[in-house]
């Protein structure tokens, strides 16, 4: 391992500046980062509800934050007389005079004069962990966090648990804090930044922690894989032997970031005080507890019970959600469900119904036309060409591919080259939404000999043409797969990629029916 020192992270005081929720009343609190993704707004709402005087400050202007501002202002249940907006700027006196600052996780502490002036700093996550008694299932990693927490949450709900989901998945846990108790498991997706904000607090003591695959990420922020992974390690730092840590077993030399580390999982497994369970894409050695994928892609499990005995069980079979990477994430969800007491057969049945994350290869509709089944998948969150290319190859058969849109200055060749490659699964048909990215893709498609069925100015016209063409695709025993994966943005035609995905789903159901 390379001799590399971990930069000294800021350590927060143990505990919380507010001992009880009642202590929030009449305190002056600055919410640093109102934002558009829900965390800042949730903090403002929570603090106002409990009687604080709140300054919501953000370097973005009111016009840029209009959606969030309107959402708060239009809520008659909130006492806005206690709220001050400070938008387009931060003022040092706000931070100096506040009893507490609620910090945005994306803001670095080091070198920040506003945070340095604060008497106390918390985050929405630290407040939740201090006030809630719920058992926590915490997930971090570089890739696959969102699909893992989504599968865990879905699985627990379907198994009958009164579960909640929040964190980096854009839902602040403060929105459901007061609904939780000792019997309501909470699934938290935690980024490295959110974990860093918990350093020293001893607030995060998850019943189950999961670390998904580690690869180089956020190196413009950390400038070191060692520093990046040091924050990830906080997920198990305060676990005990009564808890569980679910950790990667497979080597990842490509993810060492120059540290010469071949397996981050082995390091995590040595450090955590919790009971260690491993996950792998191949069979685990005898004596190693955890889960793995067999040659059929089914999930196997080996976990000893209270009697100390263990046996191999199948806990996951077929999934609706495509993609090999998704199977590992779903497998970890299956293991969490197993640890929560769900029977193996029931786990497999439940995950077999899981549709995945909204707008990310989300299966949402199936219909029959002239005796042939068609399955529709919404991958509208694929706004870069690489993501669309991956979507086109995520099934075991050619897809009917709906793509294109507005250019955002990216190299589009990864998509055009994938669709033309002799080693790829070429689409059965391609339909394109109009836009500047499509204008650039068309000559690339022509050069590669990739044919398209047309360019359309609306989802309606594209789907009407697809319905007209449906009988021409011929019949097969397997359903035809229709995937919307634009690989581009949605300017001009939709509000954003989520609006695009929602419109696509609504119009598929209307045009194709049952």
C-alpha angles and dihedrals in degrees: 000000000000117000099250126151120222111235112247107260123214110264118211124210116270114262128010133299087234112059094189132016088245088064090071092072114111093358119135108238130180118208104206107205116022090188133163101263100077105254097096093041092050090052092050092049093047094049094046091048089056095047105260126147103240133201110193106200130180136159088228117090126250089253091056091048096040095122093056094041092051092048091056097039093050093054106097092190092070123085099230091180086080093051127089122184117214102181130169090024148037120231119209092215091061090059094042094051098042122103088214141003121215102214127214107234092227092062116093116229095207112090094002108132093192094056090042088059094053121108091211136002129206136162132216088255094051092049091050094048091049097049103034124080093195120129106252128220104194125195129189136153138116102277134014098031096123096048091045095053090042091055092045093050093046091047095050093047092049090048090057103262121140090231133168134204128208149129126077090005085084097261114109112220088223086077091068103022096114092051092061131092140154091295101048112087113214121206113207125191105205126192121208088255093054090049091049089057088061096054109135096000095101087213100124111077105150121194086216127017125192126193112194123203115315118222131155109288139153090016090150085064101038104025087203136064089214091058092043093051092043088067091047089056090064088078091077100024094105100031119121134213088269090066134071132238116197108202139176117261099188125092118255108186090154088063098055095101089211096311095109090232112149099185124024089182093066090054092049091047092053093049105044119089090207126095106277124228121177134210127206145170089232136040115298117234117259111275094032113108122215142064137303143173119253125213090277093053092251120141119248125193135199115181124148119233131220089285090059093243123122135191134185113256136176109239101165133037129158121003130201090212111084130220132075092241090058092058092064091049092048089047091057088049088053090053091050090052090050091053089049090058103260115147116250095239091050091049091055092047093049097047089047087067097046112119097197128233120334112263093008109097086313114178107216113150143032127186140163126236120183091341094310122112120227123196120200125210127189114213097159091138087071097101098155127067094240091059092050091048090053091049091054089057099041096095133066092239141040114287135213097244125209111189148141136074137141123356121237098186098273130139104262096191095095088068098041093044093049093051091050100041117116089221093055131086099252117218119257088226138351127217121181136206113223120253144107093287090053090050089057094043096053096070090044090052091047091050091050094044093246111154124211132197095223149301116262134198094211142024088241095059092043093052093044089055091047091052090050091050096044097097091053093064092074129226130291136165090245122071118257111248119224115190129185104203109150101182085206141071127272104232116152098012101052140018091243141322092286092054087048091053094046092049090048092053094045093049095045089055092047098045099037100030119184 
